[in-house]
Structure formats: C-alpha cells, structure tokens
C-alpha cells in the first residue's frame, strides 16, 4: 500500500491510535487504501448495532497480522470516521505493515 505517510497515526498508551474511514455496504470487507489522513476500509456489514464496527476491527487486525482483540474502537461508533487503538505495536510498525500489505485496495 502506498501513501501511508499521510495517515493520522500516533503512539499512545502502550500502542498506537489510527484514524479510519469506514465505507459500509461494500461487497466485501477490505482495506481500500488511504483517503486523506485516514485508512479507508470497506465492509459488507451493515452500519447497525455495531456490526460494521466489528467487521472493520477484524479487517484492520487482519491487515496488520494481529489478533482482533488487540484492536479497540476509541471514538466514532456512529460516524464513518473512527479512531482505533491498537495495543502492543508502535505507529511506525503499523506504517511498515500497511506498506507491505498486499490485500485489495
């Protein structure tokens, strides 16, 4: 994945915080790319009762090669723009992993 330098990501509380733009109603769950300062993630799950948030959390964890339990929603539960806290990994390491991510985008 290219253009990770512009992502809004910083070290915080034993991990890092990453800004994500969620696009519900897609045909599948996938990291689409970078949109401004946010990592854009599409999900097939509906934006109701936290289903899309949970799918995005799992998709993000998969892209980073982490257990989904290490990814927690910090803000934006009802907004397409969200912040996730990822424990046990630095902002720099997240950028590296996203740069080498070979999934669809």
TORTOR-879407 format. One record per atom (N, C-alpha, C, CB): residue in three letters; y, z, x. Coordinates in steps of 0.02 Angstrom, whole numbers, plus 50000, padded with zeros to 5 digits. Atoms other than C-alpha are relative to their C-alpha. Glycine has a CB too. Example, Ala and Ser with C-alpha at 12.3 -4.5 7.8 and 13.67 -1.06 7.14 Angstrom:
BEGIN
ala499415000050045
ala497755039050615
ala500605000050045
ala500015006249950
ser499414999749958
ser499475035750684
ser500555003749961
ser500234992950020
This chain:
BEGIN
unk499425000050042
unk500005000050000
unk500625000050045
unk500005006149952
unk499395000549961
unk501724995650065
unk500565004149969
unk500224992650006
unk499384996950024
unk503445003650046
unk499935007449983
unk500234996449939
unk500064992950015
unk502865021850046
unk500585004050029
unk499355002750026
unk499444996449969
unk504405026450150
unk500515002249948
unk500344995650052
unk499494998350049
unk505495026849994
unk499755005149948
unk500234993849965
unk500274995250048
unk504335038649897
unk500355006750005
unk499255000850010
unk499744993250002
unk505065055349843
unk499415004750008
unk500405001449933
unk500554995549984
unk503845067049928
unk500235004950054
unk499374996050024
unk499794995049950
unk504115083350022
unk499495005650002
unk500705002849983
unk500444994349991
unk503135097950091
unk500255005949958
unk499965002050075
unk499814994250041
unk503105113249977
unk499395004449986
unk500324997749934
unk500504995150021
unk502065129049951
unk499284998350018
unk500055001049927
unk500695001349978
unk500515125050054
unk499744993249981
unk499565005149971
unk500195006850018
unk500515106750007
unk500614995649998
unk499644999949933
unk499445004650007
unk501695093149951
unk500124998449927
unk499874993550040
unk499815001950068
unk502625087649795
unk500164992550001
unk500615004249974
unk499935007350005
unk502565069249744
unk500264998249931
unk499334996550015
unk499765002650064
unk503555060249608
unk499584994149979
unk500764998150005
unk500435005250027
unk502515049149496
unk500314997249936
unk499295002749986
unk499805003350062
unk502995036449362
unk499364997849965
unk500484993850014
unk500615001350037
unk501635035349229
unk500114994549949
unk499755006449965
unk499995005450049
unk501285019749126
unk499365000649958
unk500064993050035
unk500604999550043
unk500095024148982
unk499864993549963
unk500105005749949
unk500185005850039
unk499175011248879
unk499784994050040
unk500574998049958
unk500255005449957
unk498555000849025
unk499274998649984
unk500095001850076
unk500715001650011
unk496854992549026
unk499545004450042
unk499884992750015
unk500414995749957
unk496255004349165
unk500465004950037
unk499594995850050
unk499644995049959
unk496755019249273
unk500054997350071
unk499655006949998
unk499925002649933
unk497505013349437
unk500705001650028
unk499884992550002
unk499364999549965
unk498875015949566
unk500274992850003
unk499935003250073
unk499715006850004
unk500025001049536
unk500414998450061
unk500434999449937
unk499585001149941
unk501215003249683
unk500575005050001
unk500284992849999
unk499414995849994
unk502925010449720
unk500554997149957
unk500235000750074
unk499445002050042
unk504355009849595
unk500585004650016
unk499815000249924
unk499454995749979
unk505965016449671
unk499735005550044
unk500385002949940
unk500244994249962
unk505595034049732
unk499335002649975
unk500525005649996
unk500614997450032
unk504025035949625
unk499404995650015
unk500105000549925
unk500635003549996
unk502215031449646
unk499834998149927
unk499435004450033
unk500135002350068
unk501805020849492
unk499244999949988
unk500304992949988
unk500704999650018
unk500135024849410
unk499924998149927
unk499725007150013
unk500165002250068
unk499465015949256
unk499375003649976
unk499914992349996
unk500584996750028
unk498225024249139
unk499814997049933
unk500125007549994
unk500245002450064
unk497155018448995
unk500015005649947
unk499284997350007
unk499994994350046
unk497265035848919
unk500665000249960
unk499915006650038
unk499394999550040
unk498495038648776
unk500445005850022
unk499825000749926
unk499524994749982
unk500055049048804
unk500035005149944
unk500714996950013
unk500034994850052
unk499505062748685
unk499525005550022
unk499774997049933
unk500404994149985
unk498825080248707
unk499795000650073
unk499385000049957
unk500134999349929
unk498905079048897
unk499474995350028
unk499805006950014
unk500535004549977
unk497595065248907
unk500244995550057
unk499754995749943
unk499745004449947
unk498685053449010
unk500145004150063
unk500654996449977
unk499864995849942
unk499245067749124
unk499365001550039
unk500345006549979
unk500634998449966
unk497445072449162
unk499714993850034
unk499495002849950
unk500255006249970
unk496945054349194
unk500404998250063
unk500034994249950
unk499585001549942
unk498425051949312
unk499855004850057
unk500755000449981
unk500174994949949
unk498005068149404
unk499364997950036
unk499915007049967
unk500645002149970
unk496225061749433
unk500084993650040
unk499474999149946
unk499895006349965
unk496815044349483
unk500365001350066
unk500414995149956
unk499634998249940
unk498045051749608
unk499535003350051
unk500595004649984
unk500474996649955
unk496705063249681
unk499524994950031
unk499615005449961
unk500465005149975
unk495515048449698
unk500334995750053
unk499744995749942
unk499645004249951
unk496825037849787
unk500115003750066
unk500674997949971
unk499884996049940
unk497115052149910
unk499345002550031
unk500455005849984
unk500644997649974
unk495255055849933
unk499925007549994
unk499914997950071
unk500004992850009
unk495455073449864
unk499645001949935
unk500715002749999
unk500274997350062
unk494635084449733
unk500575000649950
unk499665006950013
unk499474999650050
unk495645083249571
unk500285007149989
unk499754997449935
unk499754993150008
unk495785102349567
unk500575001550047
unk499435004950011
unk499454998849953
unk496995100949713
unk500664996849977
unk499814997250068
unk499405003450026
unk498235090749608
unk500205003349935
unk499864992449990
unk499764996550059
unk499295100149481
unk500674997149977
unk500075007550013
unk499375002350029
unk500675094249364
unk500515005550005
unk499904997749927
unk499464995149993
unk502295103249409
unk500534999349946
unk500324999450068
unk499475001250050
unk503545095149291
unk499904993349967
unk500695000450033
unk500015006350037
unk503725081549161
unk499394999049956
unk500034994550047
unk500615000950039
unk502245084849045
unk500074994949943
unk499785006649972
unk499905004750055
unk503025074148907
unk500434994050021
unk500315003449941
unk499575005449974
unk504025062249018
unk499584995250041
unk500575002950042
unk500375004549957
unk503435046549106
unk500115001450074
unk500214992849985
unk499854998249930
unk504235053349266
unk499765007250011
unk500764999350016
unk500324993449990
unk503225068049334
unk500015001950074
unk499294999949975
unk500094997549932
unk503065078849488
unk499335003550003
unk500595004850021
unk500654997049989
unk501345083549553
unk500015003850066
unk499444994749999
unk500094996249939
unk500955097049681
unk499284999050023
unk500165007749990
unk500665001249971
unk499505092849796
unk499905005350054
unk499934992750029
unk500094994549953
unk498815107949889
unk499594997950061
unk499655005849966
unk500395000949939
unk498175108250067
unk500104993550037
unk499305000749984
unk499865006449967
unk498975091950125
unk500754999450008
unk499704994049959
unk499285000849986
unk500655087550202
unk500274993549969
unk500145000150075
unk499685006150024
unk501895074650140
unk499854994250046
unk500775001049994
unk500155005249951
unk501605064850299
unk499284997349992
unk500095002750072
unk500705002150009
unk499715064550271
unk499924996149935
unk499545006150000
unk500035003750063
unk499955058850091
unk500264992950010
unk500415003549944
unk499745006749985
unk501035044350151
unk499494995850038
unk500665000550042
unk500515003649961
unk499695039550278
unk499424997649956
unk499735004550057
unk500565001850044
unk498325039850147
unk500194994649950
unk499745006249963
unk499785005250047
unk499345029650024
unk500104993350035
unk500665002249966
unk499925006249962
unk499755016950160
unk499334996650011
unk500335001550069
unk500665003049988
unk497895014450191
unk499604999249936
unk499615004350049
unk500355000650064
unk497435014950006
unk499894992649984
unk500415003449943
unk500175007050011
unk496544998749962
unk499844998449927
unk499434998050044
unk500135001250071
unk496415000649773
unk500474994749972
unk500065006449960
unk499575005050033
unk497254989049649
unk500725002549997
unk499744998449930
unk499284998650009
unk499154988349648
unk500384993649994
unk500275004150058
